[in-house]
Amino acid sequence: MVPYAESAQVLLRAHHARHDHRTPHRDDALLPHLPGTAELLGASELGEVDAAELRRMLPHLPAPRRAQVRRLLARVLDAEPQTDPVSLSELLSFDCQAQVSRSCTALDTRYLSLIAARLRARARKSHLARLDALGDDAYLALLRSPATCAHLLGATPATSSDPQALDRHLETALQVEEWRAGLRARLELDAWSADAELYLPAGTQDGPQQLLFDLAHAPRDFSPAAAYLAPRIGGWVVADLHSPQVHAAHPRRAYRGVPFGPPEPMTPDERSTVLDKLECAFSGIGWVSPGATRFVRATLTTIVARKQTQPHLFPSSFKGESTADAIHRATFYNLHDPAIDAARLAQAILHETVHNHLHKRELFTPTLLDERAGKAVRVSSPWSGNPLDLYLFAHSSAVYYALHSFFARAHGCPELPRNTVRHLRDRAVKGFSSPSWQAIVDTHHDLLAPAMLRDLFAMRARVLADAASCALRSRQAAS
């Protein structure tokens, strides 16, 4: 169990039920009746206008009125007090570890409060009473769990195909934590902890301290009949190689027309290779940038490793993935592939960590003013040439900015191959220096939230300035 000390200091459990930080753009069932468009547009003071109501209204308006409401929404968002201690471009520069820590802690506090409020609104009273009997470490681990996020933000009771799924998730997680805390003598069912770190088969009744000590000091491979403790990469992020999430069917049916393949079992040697690569990549991140290390540690709790090698199914090569419905989790396919070196894996970890951070941030701060219109836009990625909508373009810009911030510092790192480092840094510069990047932003700036628009320009300016300085130093060294 890893204590989330910074979050614990600012999280007061008793009053979460009175602070319902709902997110209307994710949960329409919770929205109040909206006032009319004319009433909002006629407001004399920006403080009278609710940004969430404007965003909820936008998809239902005719095109001319939507443009008018977007302009008002931009003004409202600009007038709101800033809750983040640093801008996104400052955060993802990784220049200052203390800045990264303050920003991530502020966002984490809001997120935990949101999840706690949703949990108290939906969980059984009996489960809440048992949860309140646990210590802060167990409580915070359950709130931060990607599975908890999936149950509370990924579906509402009205739309969920399995209304009992949250009950089952809480029951298994609570039994594990009650046993770990000495509040339960025996497990009644096979159970995983909320963060997929600890598995206990039904009937487990050994003393928790001795068993946990044995598991930590004599790691064993997974068996459904025995207790299992997952490794933590860098002593922090759970490496999930065995939980039900590893074996679950992919929630999407296909990617660009190619069906997702079922997960394949890894051999013991492949699992060992995966763990060694993850440790090497995390070691490299730590060597290069304390700020990036803090960012990853504050954002990811779980890495799921899956295998899918059938050439006619997706993905048949290395791929990373994260979703807004499972915040704090990154999934990587085919890490065992010998072609994946530590630099590529470090790149993928940072890539998915940025997506996770943005998904979390978007619960409170929009990336787009008009999500429906932005997702209807089709552009080509300045980095890969792949088709993107405007939302993914904004995400990609933040990702490649963070990658440039990291790999510009990575020369000389013994864990990260030099040629891969140079390639990844140059690729980030290539996209920002492309005329198509500027054209996309110029054409669609009215769909981007004001803070995101400012950050995008700041990111591009920083990358191009750094690239120019690097080129100048190279010319001077050559002469």
Residue, then its C-alpha position, 0 to 999 in steps of 0.5 A: m500500500v502506497p500512501y498518497a500523503e499530499s492528497a491525504q492532507v487536503l482531503l477531509r472525508a467527512h464533508h465530501a457528501r456536501h461538496d458535489h463537484r459534478t461535471p455536467h458535460r459527462d453526466d447529463a442525468l444530473l443536470p438541472h433544467l437549463p435557462g433559455t439561450a436569450e436569457l444567458l446571452g442577455a446577462s449583464e455580468l459574466g458572473e451571472v453566466d454558468a459555463a457548464e450550462l453554456r457547454r450543455m446548451l451548445p449541441h442543441l443550438p443552430a450553427p449561427r447561435r452556436a458561434q455566438v454562444r461560443r464567444l460568450l463561453a470563451r469570455v466566461l471561462d476567461a473571467e473565472p478564477q484560475t484554480d491551477p497554480v501553473s499553466l499547462s505549458e509550464l507544467l509540461s515543461f518539467d522545469c520545476q519539480a515543485q511546480v509539477s507537484r503543486s499542480c498535480t496535487a491541486l488537480d488530484t484534490r479536486y478529482l478525489s473530491l469529485i470521486a468521493a461525492r459520486l461514490r457517496a451518492r451511488a454506493r450502498k450505505s453498508h459499503l460506505a460504513r465499511l469504507d469509513a472504518l478503513g484508514d486513509d491509505a485504503y480510502l485514497a487508494l480506492l478513490r484513485s483506482p482506475a476501476t473506481c473511475a470506470h464505475l463512477l464516471g464511465a456510466t450512470p445508473a440509468t445507462s449502465s448495462d450492469p447496475q450491480a457492477l459497482d457493488r461487486h467492485l466495492e465488495t471485493a476491494l473492501q474485503v481485501e482492505e479489511w483483511r489487510a487492516g486486520l478487520r476481517a479474519r477470512l476472505e469470502l470470495d476471490a478478490w483483487s484490491a482496487d488498484a490490482e496490486l493484491y489478489l487473495p483467494a477465497g478462504t485466505q485467513d493467514g495473518p496479513q502482516q506475515l503473508l504480505f511480508d512473505l509476498a514482498h520478499a519472495p515474489r511468486d507468479f500468479s495462481p488463482a489458488a494462492a495469494y499474489l502481490a503485483p510488482r510496483i515499477g519504481g516502487w510506485v506504479v502497479a504492473d498489472l499482468h494478471s488481473p481481470q482487466v488484463h484478460a477483459a475483452h476490449p470495450r471497443r469493437a474495432y480501430r479503423g475497421v480492424p477488430f481488436g484481438p483477444p488478449e493472449p497469455m504471456t510466457p514467464d520469460e515474456r512477463s520477466t522481459v516486460l517488467d525489466k523493460l518497465e523498470c529500465a524505462f522508469s529508471g531512465i525517466g528518473w535520470v533525465s527529469p525529476g519533474a517528469t518523474r513526479f508527473v508520472r508518479a502523480t498521474l499513473t497508478t497502474i500499467v496494464a500489460r497485454k499481448q496481441t500478436q495476430p497480424h489480422l487483428f489490432p494491435s499486432s505491434f507495440k501500442g499504448e492506450s488510455t481512456a477518460d473512463a479509467i483515469h490513472r491507468a495506461t495499457f500497453y500492448n506487446l511490450h515483450d517485442p524485442a524492438i521496443d527499447a527503453a527510450r520508446l517505452a519511456q516515450a509511451i509512458l509519458h505519452e499516456t501520462v499526458h493523456n491521463h492528466l488531460h482527461k482528469r483536467e477536462l473534468f473541470t477545465p474544457t479543452l474545447l469550447d464546443e466538443r461536438a463541433g471540434k470532434a467533427v473537424r478532420v485534420s492531418s496530424p503534423w507529426s504522423g499524418n494520421p487523421l485527427d479531430l480537433y480534440l485529438f489535435a489539442h491532446s497531441s500537441a500537449v503530448y509532443y510538447a511534453l515529449h520534447s521537454f523530456f527528450a531535449r534533456a535525455h542525451g547522456c542517459p545510460e538507459l535510453p539509446r541515443n539514436t532513439v532519443r534524437h529521433l523522438r526529440d526531432r519528431a516533436v520539433k517537426g510537428f510544431s514547425s510544420p505550417s499545417w500546425q499553425a493553419i489548424v490553429d488559425t482555422h479552428h481557434d474559435l473552438l478551443a478553450p481560451a486557456m488551451l489556445r494560449d497554452l498551445f501557442a506557448m508550447r509551440a514557441r518554446v519548442l521552436a525556440d529550443a530547436a533554434s538554440c540547439a541548431l545554433r549550438s551545433r553550428q558553433a560546435a562544428s565551426 
